[in-house]
Amino acid sequence: MTRNTTTVNANEATLGVESFGDDDAPLVLLAGGTTMLSWPDALCERLVAGGCRAVRYDLRDSGESTTADPEAPAYTLRDLAADAAALAGALGGGPAHLAGIGVGGMVAQVAALDHPGAFSALTLVGTRAVAPGPSDDDLPDHDGETMSRLFAHAMPDWSDREAVADFAAAGAEILGDDPDTARAVAAHIWDRTPSTAPAVQMANQLGMVFSRLDCTPRWRERLPEIKAATLVVHGRRDRFFPVGNAEAIAREIPGARLLVLEEAATAIPETAADEVAKAMLTLGPSDGWSQR
């Protein structure tokens, strides 16, 4: 299987990308949350086996993408959405299937609304339809006990790879994800991070830069405008964004399909990679997605 890592200039930003599969296959563009490693290798490999090209990428201020000042980002949520559209165009092959996980799912929603011609299908994983901060009254917010336990953990020494990995494993256990997988991913993220500066490492590990972005105007009220075939995937055990958030998205996007992973929390477990990939691959071809 062809697998390449490079950078692509899109929307005046340099974006780190990793491509699985043949360049002429239909494109599935995977927006990280915030690094590309939010998307497991196993899922990318299964998408390729289904006849597509999977390209996962780092959002700005993470991984191999442009890093400036994560504590004072000079871009907005709309810029991140424009990055996705520009990257899809730069990679070629016609409208892409855009998938976003976590905060990447927020980027994906706005991208599908602001740049509808760039995307033929949409997958939203473990996300919600409002920006970071207070949730809408009709949406379930973060589980209070879980958040209290998370905040009780002191931040690690970001220059210490093992301390960062241990911190990630402890957080995963609280959230209901696999600690061993989280430890390995955190170590890999640490290795890819361009600096050991605390703000840069925190942006890569926790995505804290996203909470500082200008995410206005709201987009939830525009969800019925989305025409792309849409799949909403969520873990039943997600205590960070409880599953009611996914149910709301699926209700409000016309024709959206909801896939609830009964044994998952915030991450896509490797055991669910087949199920998620299969669901993603069945969003066409009548909806603009061509399988091989």
N, C-alpha and C positions, 0 to 999 in steps of 0.2 A: 504494500500500500504506500502510495506517495505521501510524504509528510514533510512540509517545508515551513521554516520559521523565518520571517523577514519583517520589514517595516514598509508601510505604505503611506504616502502623503495624501491626505484627504481633508478638505475644508480647512486648509492652512494649519493642520496639525499632523504630526507624525504618529501613526498608530502601529503598535506592535501586533502582528497577526501570525497565526499558525494555521496552515491549510492542510487538510486531510483529503486525499482523493485526487481525481483527475481535474485539470483546469477547465475542461469542456463540459463537465457534469453540472446539472442544476445546482445553484448555490443556496446553501443554508448558512446565514450569517448569524453567529452566536455572540451577542453582546454580554461581556462579562459583568460580574457584579461584585467588585469592580475589575478584577483581573480575569483574564481568559480561563484561569484554572478553576473557576467556579463551574465550568463545564467539564465533566469527567471524560477521560480518554475513551472509556468504554462506550459512551453514548456517541461520541464522534465517529468511532470505528463502525458502529452499527448503522449510522446514517450513511457512511460510505458504502457499506455492504448493501444498503438499500438503493444504491445507484446515484447518490448525490455527492457533492463536494461540501464538506463542513469546514467553515473558516471561523475560528474563535478569535476574539481580539480584546485587548486591554483598553478600558476607558482612559481618558486623559488623566495624568497624574498617577498612573499605575503601570507596573510592568515595563514593557519596552516602549510604551507610548510617551508622548511629550510630558515631561515633568517640569513644572515651573515652581509655583508656591502653593502647596496644598492647603495652607492655612488661609490663603486669600486668593481663591481661584478667579481668574479674569474671564470666565466664560459662564454660560447659563445651561440649564437643562435643554433649552432649545438648540444650543450649539452642539451638545452631545447627540441630539437627535439628527441634526444636520450632518454630523460626522458619520453616522450610520448610513445615511442616504448616499453621501459622497463615497464612502468606502464600497458600498454595493456597486455603485457606478464604476469605480476604479477597477474592481475585480471582474466586471463584465459578465456577460451571459444572460442579460435580460433581468426582469424583476426578480428579486431574491425573496426567499423565505427568511424573515427576520425573527430571531428568538432572543428573548432577554430573560435573565434570571435575577431576582432580587431588585436592586436599584437599576440593573440593566433592563428589567421588565418595565420600569417606569420610562426609561429612555425609549424602549421599543414602542410603547403605546403612543408617545408623543411623535415619534418618527413616522408611525403608520398614519397618524392624523395630519401631520405637517407635510409629509412627502409621500402621498399615497401611490404615486406612479412608480416609486422605487421598489415596492414590496408586493408580492403576490400572495403571501401567507404570513401568519403571525402566530408565534408560540410565546406564551407568558407563563413563567415559572416562579412560584413563591414570591409573588409581588402584590401590590395593591394599586388602586387608582387615584391615590392622593399622594402629595409630596411628603417628604420627611417632616415630622412634627405632629401636632394634634390630629387625630383621625376624625373623619366625619362621624356624627352621632349615630348613624345607622350601621357603621362598620365596627367590627370588633378590634379593639386596640391590642397592643402588646400585653401579654399575660403579666400581671403585676408581680407575682411571686418570682417568676422567671427573671424578670428584669432586675429585681432586687438582688437576686443571687449573682447575676452577671456583674452588676455594678459593685458588688462586695469584693470582687477580685481586683487587686491592685494591678495597674498597668506594668508590663514587664520592662526590663532593660532592652530597648529595641535594638541595641547593638549586639545583643547576645542571641545567637540563632537558636540555641536550645531552650532558652527562657521563652522566646517568642513561640516556639513550637509547643511547649508545655502549656502556655497561656491559651493557645488556640484549642488544644485538646480539652482543657478544663471547660472552656466555653461551649464546645461541642457537646460535651456530656450534659451540661445544664440545658442546652437547647433540644437535646434528644437525638443528636447526630452521632455518627461513629467517631470516637475520639482518636483512634489510630489513623483513620483516613484524614481527619482534620490536622493531626500532627504532621503527617507527611506532606500534605498540601501547603501548610504554613511554612515548612522548611523550604519547599520548592519556591514559594512566593518570596521568601527571604533571600534566597539565592539569586532570584531574578530582579530584585529591587535595586535600582541604580545608586542608592545611597543608604547609609545607616543612620542618617539624620532622623530623629524621632518623628517629625511630622511626615516625612516621606514614607517611613516604614509603617506608620499608623494608617496612612492613606491606602497603602497596599494591602494591609492585613484587615483593616476594619472598615475601609471605605468612608472614613470620617469626613473627607473632603465633600462628599455629596450633601451633607447636612448644611454646608456653607453656601451652596449654590442658590441662585435666584431661580426658583421653580415656578414662578408666576408667568402667565395666568393659569388658573386651574384647567385641567383637561377632562375631568371625569364626566362632566356634562356633555362632552363631545363624543363619548365612546360610541353612541349609536351611529355616528358618521363612518365608522370603520367598515370598509367593504371587503377587506381581505379575509379569506377563510381563517378562522382563529381557533386555536387550541389553548385552553387554560389548564395548567398543571399545578397541583398543590399537594403538599403533605398533610394528611389528616392530623398528624401530631405536631404541626408547626405552632409553636407558642409565641413566635416573634411576630409573624403576620398570620393570625388564625385563619382557618379555611373559609370563614365567612367573607373575607376579602375577595377570594377567588370566585366564590359564588356570586358576588355582586358584579364582578367583571363579566362573568359568563352570561348573566342576565342582561347586561346593558349593551354588549356587543352583539349585533344581530347574527343569529345562527351559530354562535360560539359553542364549542364543545368543552365540557368540564371533565377533566381526568383527575380524580383524587387518588393519591397513592396512600393506601391505608397504613402502611408501616413506615412512612417517611416523615421527617420533620422539615428542616429548612433546606437541606441539601438533597440532591438526587443520588440515592444510594446506587451502587453498582448493580445490585440485584434488580433495580427498576429500569436499567438502561434499555433493555429490550422493549419493554412496554412503552416507554416514553418515545423511543425512536420510531417504533411501529406507528404510534398515534400521530407523530409529526409527519411521517411519510404518507399518511392517508388523507392529507389535506388537499388533495387534487386527484387526478390532473384537471378535472373540470373547473377547478378554481384557480387555474394558472400554474399549478405545480405539476411538473412532468416527472414521472418515475421511469427508471430503466429496469 
